Amino acid sequence: MNANTGKIIRIDLSSHSIEILEFPPAYYANYIGGSGLAAKLFWETADFNAAPLSPESMLMFMNGPFAGLKLSGTSRFCAAGRSPLTNGFSDSSCGGYFAPELRYAGFDGIVIVGKSKTPVFLVIEDDNIRLMDAAAYWGKGIEDVTRALKERFDKKYRTLVIGPAGENQVRYANIMHDNHHSFGRTGFGAVMGSKNLKAVVVRASEKKMALFDPEKFEELRNDINPRIPKGMIPEVLREFGTAGSLESHVYAGNVPIKNWTSNFWEEMAEALTGTTLSETYFKGRSSCAYCSIACKKIIEIPQGPFALSKGSGPEYETIVAFGSLLGSMDLGAACKAGRVCNDLGVDTISAGATIAWAMEAYAKGDLTDTDTDNTALKWADMETVIDIVLPAIAMKKGGLGRLLGLGSAAAARKIGKRSIDYTAHSKGLEAPMHDPRGGGHGKALAYALSPRGACHLSSIMHFIESGACYYPEIGFDYDLEPMTDENKAKVAVFAVEMGNIENSACFCQFADRQITLPEWIDLFNCVAGYDWKINDLLGAGRRIFYLKRLLNYRFGFRALDDTLTPRMLEPARDGEPKGIQMNFSGMKADFYTRIGFDTTKGIPTREILEKFDMAKESAIVW
């Protein structure tokens, strides 16, 4: 094979058995890698009766075909399986250095089933693969364990580690890579914890890859690499990090405030933006492997109630989730909350959203002191959030920790009182920190249609609607008006195709904004030897999207689940989008027609599936 090695490690933790699997080349050509290949392997080999946290459940870490290439944007990889937060098939993406190291070691991915009787960690050193005792690391935070593993092996060994939240199987526990990079979404840290798997460590002895046409790739790389950091988005990211756009988002009404009750808070725009972060706590930049953008911030807060040692800084999502969403303008507190979440192993988006819901519920009287262990949940009380609430969630401590550890949707269903109406989620996954009422109505469509739940990276609608990318090669070279439904369903079809291509190729969506469709085709062809044209590329993206929808259909999701909560769909109360009603049902119906979905099942029709060479899959669901 080219680029891909054709080899996937399978670990059965119940028996501590290790084997190397090889799958047909057509799996790669049709489903690419990353989340697409993970979906295909899950469809073919998973136990669909297995609960997410049962020993029989399957957890996968999967590379794309570009992992290991010295090209900006190729450092990401995928975690996938059945989510304990949504109960459906899901995937999560992470950047850093693990993906190329796993490829150089000779593997495309790792499949893990079973449950070890005692805590273990997995070590991969080329073809020397073994499980080792992790009792000394169990119960410890991610920073301590990562440091200990690198001291035990070498700092060049790449790590995936869970924290106490994963061990305690909090439904939105994350997995941290080298302390700075996160599989944040949908709770795969809990899946690792349920299997008594504390960490994964990988190291390759040499950097090697086989490409179909290495000369053509070098030509492309020499053209693309210098261009990527010169784009508008990469320049902002390098200078100010992912929060560099926060100020403009505030004025557009795109930033949720106080659990989505407001769309505008002018003072917050300056207080929390990446510019302020750079001017106050900035100590340096870091990047993913071979990336010239270097969007990650190194920060230090030398003194005060939220003092932090030099280390990783927060992303946009974390700053908003522990800033305006909780009614706080304290940037230092957001930095501290993010670092605490990373050490405990908690997804910052779901944690912030769940706490925001709880604060509103407490203010309304829907949550009482009895429910919260006499902890007052007040807007902007960040000391309580950091010192009491986050540790309680990670440790499942008391009624408060057990309730909020469920996630906002399950917690709301548990207490009732119509509190589900003021959650912000789709399919049980809390929405990211971009409000579609101001940021663009197409984002609402993207959130609702995403197979894993509310997600702005499952498609590229987020970038298209903000004018960050154009594709004149296929006639897409027009601007979209954010706060209308015009052309949104039409664009959403292409957006999910390209989103699934990027997530299956494991290509960074920031770097991709500088790459044309013909260059995408050239990359796949010279690296993997696919001999694709544009229709083949987009067809693969569509096929992957369809398969993910079929997977979750088998887990009980239907067309009715493609929706958002009442809070997210009510007209904005202030700011630029105030009073504008979103035509969500019209956009959804239009998308269903264009994508070929059955309006009840929410999956492609039999005819559409056969058109995309999915007759075998069709026979199971139709």
N, C-alpha and C positions, 0 to 999 in steps of 0.2 A: 504494500500500500504506500501511498504518498502522503506526507505530513502526518496523518494518523498512523499509529503503529499497528492497529488491528488487535491490540491486546488490552483486556480489561481484567483487573484483579477482582476476584470474588472472595469475600471473607464470610465464613459462617461462625459467628462468635459463640454460638451454643456448643459447637464441637471444636472450636479453634482450628478449623480446617481452612486451608488457603489453596485456591486454584486459579489458573489463568484461563479466561474465556476468550473465544474468538467468534465474532459475528459476521454475517455475510456482508461483503462490500456494499451491497445495495442499501443496507441500513444507513450507511454513511452518506451515500449519494442522495438518498431520499430524505434523510432527517438530519444530516450535516454533522452534528455533535452537540455538546452542551445540553440545553434543555430539550432540543428536538430529539437527539439520540436517547436521552434519559427517558423521554415519554415513550419512545418506541420500545426500549428495553423493559420498561415497566409494563407496557401493554402485553408484551410477549411472555414475561417471566414472573410477574408479581402475583402474590396471593391477594386477590381482591376482597377476600373476607377478613383480612388482617386489619385490626384497628391500628391507628397511627403509632401508638406507643406499645404495641404488642411485640413479642419477640419475632413474630413472623413478618413484621413490616420490613420494607426495603428502603434503605437509604443509599443514595448514589452521589458521587462526586464525579463530574464529567467535564472533560476538556473539549474545546472546539478544535478544528483543524489547523488554526493559526497559532495555537499555543507554542511558545518557544521561538517564534520568529522575532527578529530584532526590528520590530515595526511598532510604532506607537499605537496603542489601543488593543493589542493582542494578548494582554496579560490576564484576562478574566477567565473564570471557570464557574461551573454550575453545581449547586446542590439540589437534589430533587427527591421526591417521594410523596407519601401521603402526609398532609399537614395536620398536626394536632390542634391547630387553631381553626381551620376551616373544614376539616375532615375530607377534603378533596385532594386530588393530585395537585402538586404545586412545585415551583422551582424558585431558587434564589440565586443571585449573582454576586460574585466577589472578585475584586482585583488583587493585585499584589505580585507575589513571586512564586506561589505554590504551583500554579498551572504550568509554567515552563519547566520547573524542576521535575514535576511528574512526567511530562512529555520526554524530557531528557533521560529520565530513568527507564523509559521504554513503554509507557502505558497511556492509554486514552482516558482511563477512568478507574473508579473503585466502586464496587457494589458490596454493600454490607447488609447481612441478615442475621437473625438470631440474637441471643443475649448471653453475654459472659456471666458466669457465676460470681466473679469478682471483678473489680475495676481493672481495665487494661488500657494500653495505648498501642497503636499500630505504627510500626517502623518500616519504611520502604527505602532500601538502599540498592538501587538498580534491581536485580532480580533476587536480592536477599530480603525477603519479606517475612516479618515475624511480629507476634504479639508479645508485649512485655507487661509486667505488673505495674499498675498505676495506683496502688494503695496509698503511696506516699503523697500523691498529688490530689487525691479525692478530697473534696471539701474546701479546696483552696481556690483563690481568685485567679483569673486568667493571667494577669500580669506576673504573679509569682510563678505560676506553672510554666509559662512561656520562657521566663528567664531561667528557670531550673532546667528545662529541656535543652536550651541552647548552651548552658554551661555543661550539661552532661554529654552532649554530642559535639556541637560546634555552632557558632553563630550563623553559619551558612545553611544549616538545616532549616527547612521551612516547616512551620507548625500550624495546625488547626487545633484549637483548644476550646472546651466549654467551661463555663463557670458554675457557681452554685445554682443559678436558675436552670441550667440544663440538667444538672444532677437531680434537682427537685421536680423536673419535668413541667416547668412553667410553660404554658402553651405558646408563648412567643419568645422563648429563649433563643439566643443567637449562637453562632459559632464565630470565634474570632481567629483571624489569621495574622500571626506575628504582631499581635496587640493592636494593629492599626487598621486592618481591613476586616470587613464583616459580611458574613452571610446573615443579614439582618432579619429577613422577612419569613414569616409563616412557621417559625418554631422548630427548625431542624436541630437546634441545640437540645431541645427536649427529646428528640428522637435519639440522638447520640446518648443522652443521659439514660434513656430507657434501656439502652443496650449495654450499659456500664462501660461505654467507650469514652474515655476522658480526652484523648488527643490522637492526632495523626501526625507523623513526622516523616518527611521525605528528603532525600538527598541523592543526586545523580553524580557519578564519577566524572562524566564529561558531557559537554554540550553537543548533541548530535541530532540531526533531523534529515530526513530524505524528502526532497521536493521533486515534483514532476518536471518542472522547468526552472532550475535555479538561476539561470542567466536572466530569464524574463522577470523572475521575482526581484532580483537585484536592481534591474532597471526600474521596476515599479517602486521599490523601496526608496531608491535614491530620488525619485520624483515626489513621492507622497510624504516621506518623513519630514523634510524641511518645510513643507507647506502646512502641516497640521498645527504647529504652535502659533502660526501667523493668523489663524482665523479669529474672528471677533470673540466667539465663545471661549476658545482656548486661552486667548490673551487675558480675558477677565478672570478665568479660572486660575491661571498661573499667578496673577497679581493678588487676587482677593479670595480665592477658593470658591467653593460652590455657593457660599452666601453672598458672593459679589453681586448677584442679581436681586437680592432681597429688597433693596430700596425701590427699584422699579416695580417689582411685584406688589409692594404695598400700595403704591399709587394706582395700580391697575385693579385693585380689589382682589388680588390673587392669593393673599396670605390669610389663612384662617385665624381668627382672634377669639379668645374666650370660648372655646368649644364651638366654633363656627357661628357664633351669634353676631359677629361683626365682620365687616370687610375693610375697615379703614381705621388706622391708628397712626396718625402722622408722626408722633414723637418716637414711636417704635421703629420707624423706617431707618433712622440714623443710629439709634441705640444698638440695634442687633445686626446691622449689615456687616458684610465681609470687610468693608473699608474700615469700620471701627475695630473689628477684630485684628486687622493688620496693624492698625495704629496703636493698639494697646498691648496685646498679649503675644504678638507674633515673634517667633524665634527662628523660623526657618521653614523650608519646604521639604516635602518628601514626595515620592512618586511610586508608581507601579513599575514593573520590569520593562525596560526599554522605552519608557514613555517620556516624551519631551514636554508634556504639558505641566506635570508636577503640580496637580491641583490640591494636594493634601497639605494641611497646615500643621506646623509644630508650634506649640504655644507654651507659655509659662505664666502663672499668676503668682507672684512672689509673696503676697500677703493678703490678709483679709479673710472673711468667713468662707470664701470659696477658693482658697489658695490651692495651687496645683504645681507639682513639679514639672519640669520640662518633658513634654511628650505630645501625643497626638491631640489635635484640636478637633472641634465639632464640624460636621457638615451642615449644609443648609437645613436639611430635614430635622436634625437634632436641635439646632438653634431655635427653630420655630416651635417644634414640639415641646421644648422646655423653656420657651419664651412667650411669644404672643398667644399661643394656644392656651396657656395657663394664666394669661393676664399679666405676664411679667416682662419687664424691659431690662432685666439684669443679665447682661451678656456673660459675666463671670459665673453666675449661677447656672446658665445653660451649658457653659464649658464644663463645669464641675459635674453636672448631672450626666452629661454625655460620657465623661471618663468613668463615673461610677457604674453606669449601665454597661460599658465595655468590660469592666473588671468583673462584674457580677454575671455577665452574659445575657443581657436583656436587649431586645430590639427597641431602639429609642422611639421609633414612630408609634408602634403599638402601645408602648409604655406611656408616652406622653398623651396619646389620644385617650387611653383608658383612664388616666388620672384626670384629664380635662372633663371627661364625661362624669366622673365621680365628684369633681368639684361642683359641677352644675347640679348634679343630683343632691348633693349635700345642701347647696343653697336653696333648692326647691323643697327640701324636707323629704325627698324620696329616699335618701340615705340618712340614717340617724347615727348618733354616737354609739348606739349598740352595734350597728353594722360595722363601724369603723374603729372599734376598740378604743373609743373615746378620743380618737384622733380627729381634730377639726381640719377639714379639707377646705381651705380658703384660697381664693384666687391669689396668685402671686406669692404665696407662702412657700418659697423655695427651700428654706431650711428644713421644713417639715417633709417636703417631697424628697430631698436628698438624704436626710438623716434617718427618717422613719419609713416613708412609704416605699421607696425603691428597695431597701433591704428586706422589708416585709414581703414584697412581691417575690423577690428572688428566693427567699427562704420559705415561702408559703407560711409565713408566721401569722397566727391569729386569723380572725375572721376577715380583717382588711386584706391581708396578703393573699389568702386563699380566694377571696372574691375578685380582686383586681388582677390576679394571676390568670384568670379565665379569659381575659380580653374583654373589650367593652361590650360586644354583642352578647356573649354568654352571660356576663355579669348583669346586663340589663334584663335579659330574659329571666334571670334568677330572682331579681328583686321586683320585676313587674312594674306596675304604676305607670305604664306607658313610657317608661324611661328609654325604651328602644327607639322612640321617635327622635331623641336628640343624641343618638350615637352618630358617628360618621364612618360608615364602612360599606363594603359590598361583599357578600358571601362570607361574612365573618372576618374579613381582613380590613383593618383600619386604614382609612384613606391617607395618602401622603399629604404633605403640607402645601398643596396647590389647590385653591378653591376654584372650581370650574365656573362658578357663577360670574367671577370677574376675570379669571385667567383664560377662559374660553370654553364654550359649551361642549365642544368636541371632547374635552377632557372627561366630562361626565360620561360620555359614551364609552370612552376608553376604559374608565374605571369599572363600569358596569359589565362590559363585555370581556374583560380580562378573565381568562380561565381561573387564575389563582385568587381573584378578588380585587379590591380597589388597588390599582397599580398604575403608575404613570410611565413605567418602562417596559411594559409588555407590548406596547405599540410605540410608534414614534409620533403620535398625535401631539404630544406635549411640545415637541420641537417644531413640527409643521405649523401648528396653530400660532406659535409665537414668531413665525417668520425666520426660523433658524436654518431651514433647509429647503431646497428646491430641486426638482428632478425634471428638467426640460426634455430629457431623453424620452420620457413617456408622456410628455405633454403637460406635466404638472409644473407650472411656472407662474401661478397666480397667488395673490395674497388672500388670506381668510379673515373675515371680520370676526373677532373673538366671541362677542355676545349675541350671536344669532345661530340658527341651525343651518344656514345656507352652505351647501356642499359638504357638510360635516360627515354624513354617512358615506358619501362617495369617497372622500379622502380617508375615512376610517378603514376601508377595505385595504387600501394600499398601506396604511399605517400599521395594521396588524401583520401584513405580509413582511414588511421590512423590520418591524420589531422582533418578529420571530426569527428572521434571518440573523439579526444582530445577536440575539440571545442564544441562538444555536451555534453561531460562529464564535460566540463568547468575545465579541468585539465591543470595546467601550463606545457608548453612544456619544460621548463628547468628541472623541477622535473621529468618529465616522462622519460627523457633519462636514468634514472637508473632503470626503471621498465620493466620487461620482458613481452612478450605476455601472457604466462601462468598466471602471476601475475595479468595482466589486467583482464583476464577471472575470476580469483578467486575474484577479487574486485567486479566486477559486480554481480557475483553470490551470494556472501555472504552479500553484501550491499543491492542489489535490488531484489535478488531472481530470476534472469532470467534463470538460468540453461543453460547458453551459452557454446558453444565450440568455437574454433578459427574462424571457418567459419561463425558462427553467428555474432561474433564481427566484422569481416571485411565486412560481408554482410550488417550490419547496417550502417557502414561508407559509403559503396558504395550507399546504398539507400538514405542516406541523401544528398550526393553529387548529385545524380540524381535529387532529388526533388528541390534542389536549382537551378540547371540548367533549370528545367522545369518552375520554377517561373520566371526566367529572360527571358526565351523564350516567355512567355506570355507578358512580358514587351518589346518585340521587339528585343532581342539579338539573334544573329545567329552565325553560324560558322565563318563568316568573322570577327566577333568582337573578336575572340580568337587570338589576335595578339598584338604586341608591336609597338612602334613608330619607324620611321626610325633612330632616334638618338640612340635608344637602340639596334638596330639590326646592325648598321654599325660596321665594325671592329674597335677594340680599336686603338687609335692613338699612344699610348706609353705604357710603363710598360711591364710586363710579357706577357699579352695577345695581344700585338701589332700585328695587321695584321691578326689575326686569324678570319676566317669567320665562323659564327655560322650556323649550318644546322637546322634552326628553322622550316622551312616548313616540313622537313623530320621527325623531332621529333613529330611535331603536327599530321601529317598523321599517324604515327605509333601509337601514343596514341589513336587517334580516333578509329583505328581498334581494339586495345586491350580492350578499355573501352566499345565498342559497340555503338559508336555515328554515327548518320546519318551525312554525310559529308556536307550537306547544312544547315540543321536545327541546328546542333551542340548540339543535345540532343540524349538520348538513343533511339534505335529503339523500335518499338512496342513489338517485341519478348523479348528484353532484359528487358523492363519494366515489362512485365508479369512474367518473371522469378524471379523478385524481388518483387512480390506481389503488383505491382503498376498498375494493369489493369484499375482501376478507373481514375487514373491520366493520363494514356495513352489515354483514350477515349477523354480527353479534348484537347490534343495537336496533336493527330493523326487522 
